[in-house]
Amino acid sequence: MSDIRFIPEWEPIEYILLALPNKDTDWDYILQEAIQQYQRLVKAITDEGIKVALLCHDVGEAMEIMQESDQALITYIPMDYNDTWTRDYGLITVMRNERLRALDFGFNAWGLKFAADKDNLVNLNLEKKGLIQPLTYRNERDFILEGGSVETDGKGTILTTSKCLQSPNRNGGKTKAELNKELHGRLGADHVLWLDHGALEGDDTDSHIDTLARLAPDDTIVFTGTKNFDDPQFESLLAMRAQLTLFRTSEGYPYNLVELPLPDPVLDEDGNRLPATYANYLVANGVIFMPTYSQPDKDELAMRSIKIAYPTHKVVGVDCRTLLRQHGSLHCATMQIPTGILKL
């Protein structure tokens, strides 16, 4: 057993980290719509009494934008960044020998697809500004790892996808055996589940696990599926489901599987499909923040399905159609931070 424990999302947290869209991000062409999206998201989080750490370019402007949310629950952090997907460049938290560690992995925009020079420095700049508790920051920047690419149960198991972690443009196309050693040494993984199937049209991340399947308490996996034979994604999602049925816990037992519906196609201005998925939900202090897509029947079914995996949690829907316009959703735009990491 490793002395490192990768903390699962459903354990208590102190902050949700977000980054506010501005004219220097890819949101510029729909900036007002993007700002309204973040207003909805921040208000949903603060309405549940959860603190937000909000990266922004201008604190005064950001405070004005967020005036409808509880200001006592928002800390504004001036910061330079390329884009707003804090899930993938934010700190990843582990416990090592009963001490919290905030891991700063390298970020290269999902395999060198976009500019990421500023995003890749956010955690380092938080450390330099004295906003991370002393002795918790750990430099892991020699290894490329996005938060949306790994799921944990907090008991030594990690769920990930081979398409993402084995991408040549991330860590040189390492083998699964080599990556298992990396995940063990850095995140304490004793049991790695490699998902080899499943992909969403319009996804820039090379099949991040948080678009497809999520580990939940009590040996449960929540996953995206479809019964629509005519959907172009049907075959890959069916193959993914078949592989999930073969997965076993570290003790050798099958997982409880909870299937989420696949949203009806959401298209961009050019008619291309966007990667809408209900699996991109956030778990925070007894609340599930789930993306919705103005599809009442599917949205409701997804909420009921998530409730099966999290029976004691409250499920809050947040309209995330604007986040889809940049090929992400709710989980992608947020990163949970446990108590004892940030010094705000």
C-alpha positions in Angstrom: 0.0 0.0 0.0 1.2 3.5 -0.8 1.6 6.2 1.8 -0.2 8.6 -0.7 -4.0 8.9 -0.8 -5.6 10.6 -3.7 -8.6 12.4 -2.2 -12.0 11.7 -3.8 -14.3 14.4 -4.8 -17.0 13.5 -2.4 -14.9 14.2 0.7 -15.3 17.6 2.5 -13.9 20.7 0.7 -13.4 24.4 1.4 -13.3 26.1 -2.0 -14.3 25.6 -5.6 -11.7 27.1 -7.9 -13.0 28.9 -11.1 -11.6 31.4 -13.6 -13.7 34.2 -14.9 -13.9 34.6 -18.7 -12.5 37.8 -20.1 -11.6 39.3 -23.5 -8.2 37.7 -23.6 -9.7 34.1 -23.3 -11.3 32.1 -26.1 -14.7 33.3 -24.8 -14.2 36.8 -26.3 -16.5 36.1 -29.3 -19.5 35.4 -26.9 -18.1 37.1 -23.8 -21.3 38.5 -22.3 -23.0 35.1 -22.7 -20.0 33.4 -21.1 -20.0 35.8 -18.2 -23.7 35.1 -17.7 -22.9 31.4 -17.6 -20.3 31.9 -14.9 -22.8 34.1 -13.0 -25.2 31.2 -13.0 -22.6 28.7 -11.9 -21.1 30.8 -9.1 -24.5 31.7 -7.8 -25.5 28.0 -7.7 -22.4 27.1 -5.7 -22.6 30.0 -3.2 -26.4 29.5 -2.8 -25.4 26.1 -1.3 -23.0 27.8 1.2 -19.9 26.7 -0.6 -16.9 29.1 -1.0 -15.6 30.1 -4.4 -12.0 31.1 -5.2 -12.4 33.1 -8.4 -9.4 33.8 -10.6 -9.9 37.1 -12.5 -8.0 39.8 -14.4 -9.7 42.7 -12.6 -11.0 42.3 -9.1 -13.3 45.3 -9.2 -14.9 44.2 -12.5 -15.3 40.7 -11.2 -17.0 41.9 -8.0 -19.4 43.8 -10.1 -20.1 40.8 -12.3 -20.8 38.6 -9.3 -22.9 41.1 -7.3 -25.9 38.7 -7.3 -23.9 36.0 -5.4 -23.0 36.0 -1.7 -19.8 38.2 -1.7 -18.8 36.7 1.7 -18.3 33.4 0.0 -16.2 34.6 -2.9 -12.4 35.3 -2.8 -11.2 37.1 -5.9 -7.6 36.3 -7.0 -6.0 38.4 -9.7 -4.2 36.1 -12.1 -3.1 35.7 -15.7 -4.5 32.7 -17.5 -5.2 31.6 -21.1 -8.6 30.0 -20.5 -11.1 29.0 -17.8 -10.8 25.2 -17.5 -9.5 25.0 -13.9 -10.3 21.3 -13.7 -7.3 20.6 -15.9 -4.7 23.0 -14.6 -5.8 23.4 -11.0 -4.1 21.8 -8.0 -4.7 18.1 -7.5 -4.8 17.2 -3.8 -3.5 14.1 -2.0 -2.7 13.1 1.6 0.8 11.8 2.3 1.6 10.4 5.7 -1.5 12.3 7.0 -0.3 15.6 5.5 -2.1 17.5 2.7 -0.1 17.9 -0.5 -1.2 20.2 -3.3 0.3 18.7 -6.5 1.1 21.0 -9.4 1.3 18.9 -12.6 2.3 20.1 -16.0 -0.5 21.3 -18.3 0.0 21.6 -22.1 -3.6 22.2 -23.3 -4.6 18.6 -23.8 -1.6 17.6 -25.9 -0.4 20.9 -27.4 -3.8 21.7 -29.0 -4.0 25.4 -27.8 -1.9 28.0 -26.0 -1.3 27.1 -22.3 1.7 29.1 -21.2 -0.3 31.1 -18.6 -2.6 28.3 -17.5 0.5 26.2 -16.8 1.8 28.8 -14.4 -1.4 29.4 -12.3 -0.5 27.0 -9.5 3.1 28.3 -9.4 1.8 31.8 -9.2 -0.5 30.9 -6.4 2.5 29.6 -4.5 4.6 32.7 -5.2 1.7 34.9 -4.0 1.7 33.0 -0.7 -1.9 31.8 -1.4 -1.0 28.1 -0.7 -0.5 26.9 2.8 3.2 26.5 3.7 4.8 23.1 3.1 1.8 21.8 1.0 2.8 22.7 -2.6 4.6 20.0 -4.5 6.1 20.5 -8.0 5.1 17.6 -10.3 5.4 19.7 -13.4 7.7 17.2 -15.1 4.6 15.0 -15.7 1.6 16.2 -17.8 -1.7 15.4 -16.0 -5.1 17.0 -16.2 -7.6 16.8 -13.4 -10.4 15.7 -15.7 -8.4 12.7 -16.9 -8.3 10.8 -13.5 -11.0 9.6 -11.1 -10.3 8.1 -7.7 -12.3 6.3 -5.0 -9.9 7.4 -2.3 -8.9 3.8 -1.6 -6.0 3.4 -4.1 -8.1 2.9 -7.3 -7.8 5.3 -10.3 -10.1 5.2 -13.3 -8.7 6.8 -16.5 -8.7 6.4 -20.3 -5.9 5.0 -22.4 -6.6 7.4 -25.2 -5.8 10.4 -23.0 -3.0 9.3 -20.7 -1.2 7.4 -23.5 -1.4 10.4 -25.9 2.1 10.9 -27.4 1.8 14.7 -27.0 1.4 14.4 -23.2 4.1 12.2 -21.8 5.6 10.7 -24.9 3.2 7.8 -25.4 4.2 5.8 -22.3 2.9 2.3 -21.9 0.2 1.4 -19.4 2.9 -0.3 -17.2 5.0 2.8 -17.2 2.0 5.0 -16.4 0.9 2.7 -13.6 4.3 3.4 -12.0 3.8 7.1 -12.4 0.3 7.1 -11.0 1.5 5.0 -8.1 4.4 7.2 -7.3 2.6 10.5 -7.6 -1.0 9.7 -6.7 -0.7 6.5 -4.7 -2.6 4.3 -7.2 -2.4 0.6 -6.4 -5.2 -0.3 -8.8 -5.6 1.4 -12.2 -8.7 0.8 -14.3 -7.9 1.6 -18.0 -10.9 2.4 -20.1 -10.1 1.7 -23.7 -13.5 2.7 -25.3 -15.8 5.6 -25.4 -15.5 9.0 -27.1 -17.8 12.0 -27.5 -18.0 14.0 -30.8 -16.5 17.5 -30.3 -14.3 16.5 -27.4 -10.9 18.2 -27.4 -9.5 16.2 -24.4 -8.9 12.8 -26.0 -11.7 11.2 -24.0 -11.3 12.6 -20.5 -12.7 10.2 -18.0 -15.0 12.9 -16.6 -16.9 13.0 -19.9 -17.6 9.3 -19.8 -17.5 7.5 -16.5 -17.2 8.6 -12.8 -16.2 6.7 -9.7 -18.8 7.1 -6.9 -18.9 5.9 -3.3 -19.6 2.2 -2.4 -17.9 0.7 -5.5 -20.1 2.4 -8.0 -19.4 3.7 -11.5 -21.7 6.3 -13.1 -21.4 6.3 -16.9 -22.7 7.7 -20.1 -24.8 5.4 -22.3 -27.3 5.4 -25.1 -29.9 3.1 -26.5 -30.2 5.0 -29.7 -28.8 2.7 -32.4 -28.7 5.6 -34.9 -26.4 7.7 -32.7 -22.8 7.8 -34.2 -21.5 7.3 -30.7 -23.6 4.2 -30.0 -20.9 1.6 -30.8 -18.1 3.2 -28.8 -20.4 3.8 -25.8 -21.6 0.2 -26.0 -18.0 -1.1 -26.0 -17.3 1.1 -23.0 -20.3 -0.3 -21.1 -19.1 -3.8 -21.9 -15.7 -3.1 -20.5 -17.1 -1.5 -17.4 -19.0 -4.7 -16.6 -15.6 -6.5 -16.6 -13.9 -4.1 -14.2 -13.3 -5.3 -10.7 -12.6 -3.5 -7.5 -9.2 -4.1 -5.8 -10.9 -6.8 -3.7 -12.1 -8.5 -6.9 -15.8 -7.6 -6.9 -17.8 -6.1 -9.8 -18.8 -2.5 -9.7 -22.4 -1.3 -9.3 -23.1 0.5 -12.6 -25.4 3.5 -13.0 -26.1 4.6 -16.5 -26.7 8.2 -17.4 -28.7 9.2 -20.6 -26.8 10.7 -23.5 -28.2 14.2 -24.1 -29.8 14.8 -27.5 -27.3 16.3 -30.0 -26.3 19.9 -29.3 -24.7 21.6 -32.4 -22.5 24.6 -32.8 -23.0 27.4 -35.4 -21.5 25.2 -38.1 -23.7 22.2 -37.4 -20.9 20.2 -35.6 -21.9 18.2 -32.5 -20.7 19.5 -29.1 -19.7 17.1 -26.3 -22.8 17.3 -24.1 -22.6 14.8 -21.2 -24.3 14.5 -17.8 -21.2 12.7 -16.5 -19.5 16.1 -16.2 -21.0 16.8 -12.8 -19.2 18.2 -9.6 -19.5 16.7 -6.1 -19.1 19.2 -3.3 -20.0 19.0 0.4 -23.2 16.9 0.0 -24.3 18.6 -3.3 -24.1 17.4 -6.9 -23.9 20.3 -9.4 -25.1 18.7 -12.6 -25.0 20.2 -16.1 -28.3 20.6 -17.8 -28.9 21.3 -21.5 -32.5 22.6 -21.8 -33.7 19.0 -22.4 -36.3 18.6 -19.6 -36.9 14.9 -19.9 -33.2 13.9 -20.3 -32.1 16.5 -17.6 -34.6 15.0 -15.2 -33.7 11.4 -15.9 -30.0 12.3 -15.4 -30.7 13.9 -12.1 -32.7 10.8 -10.9 -29.9 8.5 -12.1 -27.2 10.4 -10.2 -29.4 10.3 -7.1 -29.2 6.5 -7.3 -25.4 6.7 -6.9 -25.6 9.6 -4.3 -28.8 8.9 -2.4 -27.9 11.4 0.5 -26.8 14.2 -1.8 -28.8 17.1 -3.1 -28.7 17.4 -6.9 -28.7 20.9 -8.4 -29.0 21.5 -12.1 -27.1 24.3 -13.8 -27.7 25.2 -17.4 -24.4 24.7 -19.1 -25.2 25.2 -22.8 -22.8 28.1 -23.0 -19.9 26.1 -21.6 -20.5 23.5 -24.4 -19.7 26.2 -26.9 -16.1 25.9 -25.9 -16.3 22.1 -25.8 -16.5 21.7 -22.0 -19.1 21.5 -19.2 -19.5 22.0 -15.5 -16.9 19.7 -14.1 -14.3 21.0 -16.6 -14.8 24.6 -15.3 -14.4 23.8 -11.6 -11.8 22.3 -9.2 -12.5 21.3 -5.6 -10.0 22.4 -3.0 -10.0 20.7 0.4 -9.6 22.6 3.7 -6.0 23.3 4.5 -4.7 24.0 1.0 -5.4 27.6 0.1 -4.4 30.5 2.3 -7.0 33.1 1.4 
